[in-house]
Amino acid sequence: MCGEVLAPLNVEGDKNPSTWKDGVVTATPGFKDAFRQFSEGCWQGVQHPVDYEG
């Protein structure tokens, strides 16, 4: 997930950053699909040990 989906968005975000204009946000190309994969994979629910500030 991180290496193949999220990390490539760093370069794309540098080239085509998200914008805000007239109350509308336009996300970096690929971000919407990456966020969908992130949420469908339940990555937001991963628990981290307290030893690692989780």
Backbone as CSV, one residue per row, in Angstrom:
resi,resn,N_x,N_y,N_z,CA_x,CA_y,CA_z,C_x,C_y,C_z
1,MET,0.828,-1.193,0.000,0.000,0.000,0.000,0.870,1.254,0.000
2,CYS,1.798,1.322,0.924,2.615,2.541,1.029,3.538,2.721,-0.168
3,GLY,4.261,1.671,-0.515,5.238,1.784,-1.582,4.649,1.872,-2.974
4,GLU,3.529,1.192,-3.181,2.968,1.117,-4.527,1.817,2.081,-4.781
5,VAL,1.139,2.529,-3.734,-0.031,3.395,-3.923,0.221,4.806,-3.383
6,LEU,0.641,4.904,-2.130,0.777,6.223,-1.507,2.056,6.970,-1.895
7,ALA,3.190,6.292,-1.858,4.468,6.965,-2.134,4.514,7.625,-3.511
8,PRO,4.028,6.983,-4.562,4.063,7.648,-5.869,3.269,8.957,-5.906
9,LEU,2.318,9.116,-5.003,1.544,10.356,-4.974,2.383,11.545,-4.511
10,ASN,3.506,11.304,-3.838,4.368,12.406,-3.424,4.889,13.162,-4.640
11,VAL,5.363,12.439,-5.637,5.865,13.079,-6.857,4.720,13.742,-7.605
12,GLU,3.615,13.038,-7.748,2.459,13.603,-8.443,1.949,14.846,-7.723
13,GLY,1.967,14.815,-6.387,1.529,15.970,-5.614,2.441,17.168,-5.803
14,ASP,3.735,16.930,-6.005,4.658,18.030,-6.283,4.372,18.648,-7.654
15,LYS,4.037,17.809,-8.614,3.754,18.289,-9.965,2.371,18.915,-10.084
16,ASN,1.399,18.314,-9.416,-0.007,18.737,-9.504,-0.617,18.763,-8.114
17,PRO,-0.264,19.769,-7.307,-0.777,19.798,-5.933,-2.286,20.037,-5.879
18,SER,-2.867,19.642,-4.755,-4.278,19.935,-4.524,-4.462,21.442,-4.497
19,THR,-5.636,21.878,-4.927,-5.914,23.316,-4.958,-7.265,23.611,-4.327
20,TRP,-7.423,24.864,-3.937,-8.670,25.375,-3.378,-9.020,26.617,-4.168
21,LYS,-10.157,26.625,-4.822,-10.575,27.789,-5.587,-12.083,27.908,-5.531
22,ASP,-12.539,29.065,-5.124,-13.978,29.349,-5.053,-14.734,28.299,-4.248
23,GLY,-14.118,27.844,-3.154,-14.764,26.881,-2.266,-14.741,25.442,-2.746
24,VAL,-13.972,25.171,-3.791,-13.897,23.818,-4.341,-12.466,23.309,-4.240
25,VAL,-12.308,22.116,-3.684,-10.996,21.480,-3.597,-10.833,20.535,-4.783
26,THR,-9.703,20.667,-5.459,-9.345,19.735,-6.513,-8.129,18.979,-6.010
27,ALA,-8.288,17.676,-5.812,-7.223,16.849,-5.241,-6.199,16.469,-6.310
28,THR,-5.023,16.134,-5.841,-3.972,15.619,-6.704,-4.509,14.409,-7.464
29,PRO,-4.240,14.322,-8.771,-4.687,13.137,-9.514,-4.189,11.849,-8.846
30,GLY,-5.101,10.916,-8.666,-4.767,9.640,-8.042,-5.083,9.582,-6.559
31,PHE,-5.252,10.747,-5.926,-5.487,10.760,-4.488,-6.825,10.111,-4.120
32,LYS,-7.853,10.398,-4.877,-9.175,9.841,-4.562,-9.143,8.317,-4.576
33,ASP,-8.532,7.731,-5.594,-8.442,6.274,-5.682,-7.567,5.716,-4.563
34,ALA,-6.465,6.390,-4.253,-5.577,5.934,-3.175,-6.315,5.953,-1.837
35,PHE,-7.087,7.005,-1.576,-7.828,7.090,-0.328,-8.891,6.003,-0.259
36,ARG,-9.508,5.699,-1.393,-10.501,4.624,-1.437,-9.845,3.291,-1.064
37,GLN,-8.683,3.013,-1.639,-7.968,1.772,-1.325,-7.557,1.739,0.149
38,PHE,-7.115,2.874,0.665,-6.712,2.987,2.069,-7.883,2.651,2.987
39,SER,-9.047,3.234,2.703,-10.200,3.001,3.578,-10.790,1.603,3.391
40,GLU,-10.845,1.109,2.152,-11.367,-0.236,1.920,-10.474,-1.300,2.550
41,GLY,-9.184,-1.034,2.650,-8.249,-1.965,3.263,-8.222,-1.876,4.778
42,CYS,-9.035,-0.971,5.331,-9.141,-0.758,6.786,-7.821,-0.311,7.419
43,TRP,-6.965,0.354,6.634,-5.684,0.815,7.164,-5.860,1.864,8.256
44,GLN,-6.939,2.646,8.216,-7.149,3.668,9.236,-7.425,3.059,10.603
45,GLY,-7.736,1.767,10.652,-8.032,1.101,11.912,-6.868,0.312,12.495
46,VAL,-5.697,0.388,11.854,-4.537,-0.357,12.339,-4.109,0.205,13.692
47,GLN,-3.948,-0.676,14.656,-3.527,-0.273,15.993,-2.015,-0.387,16.125
48,HIS,-1.412,0.590,16.801,0.033,0.583,17.018,0.306,0.491,18.514
49,PRO,1.336,-0.253,18.905,1.653,-0.378,20.330,1.976,0.979,20.955
50,VAL,1.626,1.118,22.232,1.896,2.340,22.980,3.398,2.652,22.970
51,ASP,4.229,1.618,22.944,5.676,1.816,22.899,6.107,2.640,21.677
52,TYR,5.289,2.629,20.632,5.582,3.368,19.416,4.614,4.535,19.249
53,GLU,4.129,5.045,20.349,3.229,6.201,20.407,1.917,5.957,19.685
54,GLY,1.447,4.712,19.731,0.179,4.365,19.077,-0.989,4.634,19.965
